């Protein structure tokens, strides 16, 4: 048999073996095996043999593959991502993007949200000057956990860092008004106004203070409304009823606009009763001074609070029975 024929035969055999091997390679990757195949951070650290950063990159690529190009993932996939990012950031806590990558996906339930927050707190430990980590943490506390005090604390840390959005001071003030009396938000804003020389920032802060001034007036009208109901036994149909006999409780209504606004900038605003919330508000702002949700988000918050209340009553009942 010639050498040439032998080489051709070997080539054909090699190609056949390669084809067979490719046909039998499993389509799924290790990232498809699920969270049970993700080692604990401690085990992964022992496996790395000193090559922590390289192994971290390996698990980071797995996390990206798990999500793929999906716009939405289910809770099981989110837990898988969370475990992978925990390994990644334990092996190499100096990475940056993976922390926020996890926070975006870990939002299906309270357990996952708190796991995302734990990872963000690790991010802050290693990247204290990156405002984005504080911001994501504050957003989770605000939007998902309804913990306005901790949200305000996180965002207050974020707003003092380079690159943070200019709107954060106003948002922090709004959050503070949810958890403490509104004068806390006012003091906070006035201190910011006093300490900044940036004219654009000062203008935004003054707008927030104008909103607080109008909220003070709206709360004054709320108290007058309660007095009117107690006096007459009925509710007002219009805000102006508070100044009309026989149930008049106010001599006149406060201005629905900031007292210091120049006449040339007046908008002709009025006090009105919002049809959706049944609350008194100024048309100057069109809403009360608080964090505002869309209709869907407002329903989500109500449902979440109702569920928390039900759990609390159940726990109290079990404790009383015990």
PyMOL commands that set and color helices and strands:
alter all, ss='L'
color gray80, all
select helices_A, chain A and resi 3-24+30-33+35-37+41-47+52-67+75-91+97-105+110-126+131-144+148-159+168-179+182-195+199-232+239-243+263-265+295-321
alter helices_A, ss='H'
color red, helices_A
select strands_A, chain A and resi 271-273+280-282
alter strands_A, ss='S'
color yellow, strands_A
deselect
rebuild
show_as cartoon
